[in-house]
């Protein structure tokens, strides 16, 4: 037995699926998907086949020309789920499995009409990262086993389906339902399979980019993301031709647990990006960068997650530098530094989760998720770039992407490639300290600009009475205000909070990065005028990036702890399962 991924039953010695053919019937009443998946092997196969499932009801397993074949489900492992063990007869070209998803499938969130923007029709979206594709489809649920796929999705009348795949036609059915077809010809890891169903409309942004959203949101989304084509062109100038044909985006309801998910051909985005002033569209630069770093070259398992995210954060900031200049990139690094410091503090008692080359046997990758692979990983990439020079490093990045195009690799494979192409660079930047040692190396690159240093100095003078002038306040862009708030002392007085809100009008901000930074400060200070806005944000938004600090800040005082528990009791049914887990862990850490 050769299991290269501790989070999958996939055995590299067994037949490997090359393509999936899916038929999915979406049942909003039962909140289940009735599915059939055909795994194509690309040639004759035989012997044992182990697939990943979690919470699935398996109905039949058949092989063309042989009929039903023997199969069994193992005992459920709390992290891995149940192994589906199939005995393939000699010469099997493919295997077909009919099944039904479970009531609590982590990959799927079913929303009632009142949880949507339009409030007239239900909504479904999937989220398969880290290891949740197995709750939607029986498959080899590991990034190593990449697959192309085709799908037919049947949905109720009046609803539209989209997937991380190209549309391949649709038709109305005689029973009143609607059939949508999709094709993804390039091989992708299973966590990039994605499905959403709802009242959806689209607007074209360029010949190869489109945004989808509910009718109530689509116009504002199209305005907010109007500049995406320029972003794609800048990225192509750095990393080569866009490899996925189209770059479409879907703005989801507020319960989506992430800022974005880089599903190829259909990036999923949180509606908290719709700030009304385009101040948060740079999140799209991150998801777009994943088209090369993560989707084209992928981590072999979640133990190597930094290969996806460290490179993507670095690439995102290179794109921002191309679009907005050095100051904007420096502010991006500063915001990332704050996220990194918060994650290092959260894992201070689990230092093994602060290395880049993780060892996660027996650990749920969702529990290891943090900013560390993103920000510590990006600093290793930036250190290599600084060591060899920007021009040479950009040539290396293209060589790297060409060498591993449409494959999934380990940290060790990456290091071997760097040693071949950039001899001595890993040793020169002390890569081992990033990869295998906890915390952030003392030699990690730092990022400065006159603008950033001025904001930092002003914020650090707060306790000595330093305050920004009315002229400064009027001139700051949203990113500058965000960095200033991040650099302020974490423990402010109620009078401090009143001053900040009066001068910056923080309570009414539409930019959620600024709003949540402010509300976190206010909650820590037990600043009662902010309580209604805190309640409003936590009741509506399910993005984990915002839930963790806000609920954490509410744990500082007895009455805010009571407020947090009251809000969570009311809001948690509308949160995604991943978000519920995060908040529950925060509340469990509160003082008794």
C-alpha positions, -999 to +999 in steps of 0.1 A: +000+000+000+013+034-010-007+063+005+011+096-004-015+118+012-023+114+050-058+129+043-069+104+016-074+067+011-059+071-024-033+044-030-008+053-058-004+016-066-041+013-076-058+025-108-061+063-110-091+080-124-083+103-153-118+118-158-151+119-140-186+120-156-211+134-131-249+135-131-262+155-102-298+160-092-302+190-068-330+184-043-337+216-023-365+201-003-344+172+010-312+193+009-294+165-008-278+158-041-287+125-059-256+117-079-240+093-103-202+094-109-184+075-135-146+073-129-127+067-162-093+051-159-080+059-194-072+022-201-079-013-187-077-017-149-083-043-123-079-051-087-087-031-056-098+005-058-101+027-026-121+059-028-128+087-003-163+093+009-177+111+039-214+109+049-224+096+015-251+069+010-237+045-016-265+028-037-248+009-065-214+002-079-212-011-115-186-018-142-197-017-179-198-052-193-197-068-158-227-053-140-227-049-102-193-055-085-183-061-049-178-031-026-177-022+011-176+009+032-151+010+061-158+023+096-160+061+096-128+080+105-136+114+120-112+132+096-110+110+066-146+097+065-153+062+051-131+043+026-151+029-003-133-003-012-142-016-047-130-048-064-125-041-101-128-070-125-101-076-152-103-051-180-124-025-163-123+008-182-145+027-158-166+023-127-201+039-121-213+047-086-248+060-077-251+077-044-267+104-023-251+132-003-255+133+035-276+158+054-245+175+069-222+174+039-194+198+047-189+207+010-225+219+006-243+248+021-280+249+015-296+284+020-332+291+025-347+320+004-345+344+034-307+338+036-302+351+000-302+387-013-334+383-032-352+363-005-374+345-031-356+313-040-332+289-023-294+287-030-267+260-029-230+264-031-201+240-026-167+245-009-145+214-014-112+227+000-095+214+021-107+178+019-145+181+015-150+169-021-156+135-006-188+147+010-201+157-025-187+129-048-170+096-041-135+102-056-098+101-050-099+132-029-063+143-030-045+169-051-021+143-065-049+125-084-059+153-108-090+147-130-108+163-159-146+162-156-179+165-173-212+172-155-249+173-160-267+191-133-305+191-129-321+219-109-356+233-102-372+255-127-361+292-125-327+284-111-293+284-128-263+262-122-227+272-126-196+251-121-158+253-121-160+242-157-170+256-191-207+256-199-217+230-225-253+237-231-286+236-212-322+226-218-356+226-202-369+192-192-404+179-195-409+177-158-403+215-154-367+212-142-337+224-161-305+206-172-271+223-173-240+207-189-204+215-181-169+204-193-135+209-176-110+195-201-079+203-180-070+181-151-077+197-117-074+185-081-107+174-066-108+203-042-114+226-072-146+210-082-173+235-075-210+239-080-235+267-072-272+269-079-295+298-074-313+328-090-283+340-110-276+366-137-244+375-154-227+405-169-198+404-193-167+423-182-145+415-212-145+388-240-131+363-215-144+375-181-179+376-167-194+381-132-224+362-119-245+371-089-281+373-077-301+398-098-302+422-068-264+423-067-251+417-102-250+454-113-230+465-083-207+434-088-201+443-124-192+479-115-169+468-086-150+443-108-150+462-140-111+463-140-106+426-140-094+424-176-065+448-168-056+426-139-055+395-161-033+413-186-008+424-159-007+388-145+000+374-180+029+398-183+044+383-152+035+346-154+026+339-191-007+333-209-038+327-188-042+289-190-079+283-183-096+300-213-121+321-193-120+339-160-155+341-146-165+350-111-195+343-088-205+366-059-220+344-033-244+351-004-227+364+028-224+330+045-196+320+022-168+312+047-138+326+027-129+358+009-125+339-023-120+304-037-100+300-069-121+275-086-108+275-122-132+292-147-155+302-118-138+320-089-162+322-059-162+355-040-176+369-008-201+398-012-181+417+015-158+427-014-186+449-027-175+480-008-190+504-033-156+521-040-136+493-055-113+494-025-114+456-020-112+443-055-075+435-050-087+402-034-094+392-069-057+396-077-051+368-052-077+344-067-065+353-102-029+346-093-040+311-082-047+304-119-009+299-121+002+293-085-021+266-071-043+256-100-016+251-126+010+240-102-006+225-071+005+212-036+006+174-036-013+174-003-023+199+024+010+192+041+025+213+013-002+240+013+024+268+014+033+260-022-002+271-032-007+300-009+028+314-003+035+317-040+000+332-046+004+359-019+037+368-035+022+368-070-008+388-058+015+416-045+035+415-077+003+421-096-007+450-072+027+465-077+022+465-114-013+480-111-008+506-082+030+510-075+054+502-047+035+519-019+004+498-025+025+466-024+042+477+008+008+483+024-002+448+013+028+433+030+020+453+062-015+440+063-002+405+058+023+410+086-006+417+110-024+385+099+008+365+102+015+378+138-021+370+148-018+334+135+016+329+152+000+340+184-029+317+180-006+287+175+019+296+202+011+263+220+012+243+187+045+255+171+045+224+148+017+242+129+038+273+123+063+255+100+057+256+062+065+219+056+037+205+077+032+170+091-005+165+095-010+127+101-040+126+124-047+163+122-077+178+104-062+203+078-091+227+086-077+228+122-043+237+108-056+264+085-041+299+092-023+328+076+011+311+081+014+293+048+002+324+031+024+350+047+054+331+060+054+313+026+053+346+007+082+359+027+103+328+017+094+334-020+103+371-016+136+362+001+145+340-029+135+368-053+157+393-034+186+368-033+187+362-071+172+394-084+138+402-098+145+395-135+162+362-128+134+352-104+106+359-128+124+337-154+127+310-128+089+313-120+081+307-156+105+277-158+089+264-126+054+267-140+064+251-173+082+222-156+052+213-133+023+225-155-009+207-145+008+186-118+008+184-080+042+185-062+058+183-028+080+207-010+109+183-016+103+184-054+102+222-053+135+224-034+152+200-058+141+222-087+153+254-070+187+238-063+189+228-100+179+262-114+191+286-086+221+268-070+228+279-035+197+302-032+178+281-007+209+279+016+216+316+012+181+326+025+181+299+052+151+282+037+152+254+063+142+280+089+110+287+070+102+252+060+110+232+091+114+256+121+085+273+140+079+311+139+093+336+114+130+337+108+148+368+121+162+372+085+128+374+069+125+403+044+108+435+057+089+458+035+090+496+039+079+527+021+078+563+033+040+561+033+040+529+054+066+542+078+047+574+084+015+556+091+033+532+115+050+561+134+017+580+137-002+550+151+026+542+175+025+577+189-012+573+199-005+566+236+016+598+237-013+618+223-004+616+186-034+620+164-038+624+126-048+658+114-080+665+096-060+670+064-044+636+068-077+619+075-092+634+044-063+623+022-061+587+033-071+559+010-089+529+025-057+508+026-039+535+045-067+538+071-068+500+075-030+499+082-033+528+106-060+510+125-040+478+126-010+496+140-029+512+168-025+498+204-048+468+208-062+480+241-079+514+236-101+533+261-137+540+254-128+577+249-102+566+223-129+547+205-153+576+205-125+599+190-118+574+162-154+569+153-161+606+153-132+615+131-132+585+108-169+578+107-160+541+111-194+527+121-209+533+087-180+520+066-189+497+037-153+484+035-154+453+057-116+452+062-118+486+079-151+480+096-141+447+112-107+461+123-126+489+139-152+467+155-125+444+169-109+474+186-143+486+199-152+451+213-118+448+230-125+482+247-161+472+257-173+502+237-211+499+239-220+522+210-205+496+186-225+466+199-255+470+175-231+472+145-211+442+158-244+422+161-254+433+126-221+421+110-219+388+129-255+380+121-250+386+084-215+377+075-200+342+077-165+349+065-141+332+089-115+359+085-139+383+102-156+359+126-125+348+144-111+382+155-145+397+163-157+368+185-122+367+199-123+404+209-158+399+225-141+374+249-123+402+268-152+412+291-181+395+309-208+414+291-192+411+257-188+373+263-225+372+270-232+392+239-210+369+218-228+337+230-262+354+224-253+364+188-238+330+180-269+312+192-290+333+168-266+335+139-250+300+138-278+283+118-269+306+089-232+300+091-213+275+070-202+244+089-166+255+087-175+289+102-195+273+130-165+252+139-142+282+140-165+303+162-172+273+185-135+269+191-132+306+199-161+305+224-147+274+241-115+293+248-134+321+267-127+323+305-153+304+325 
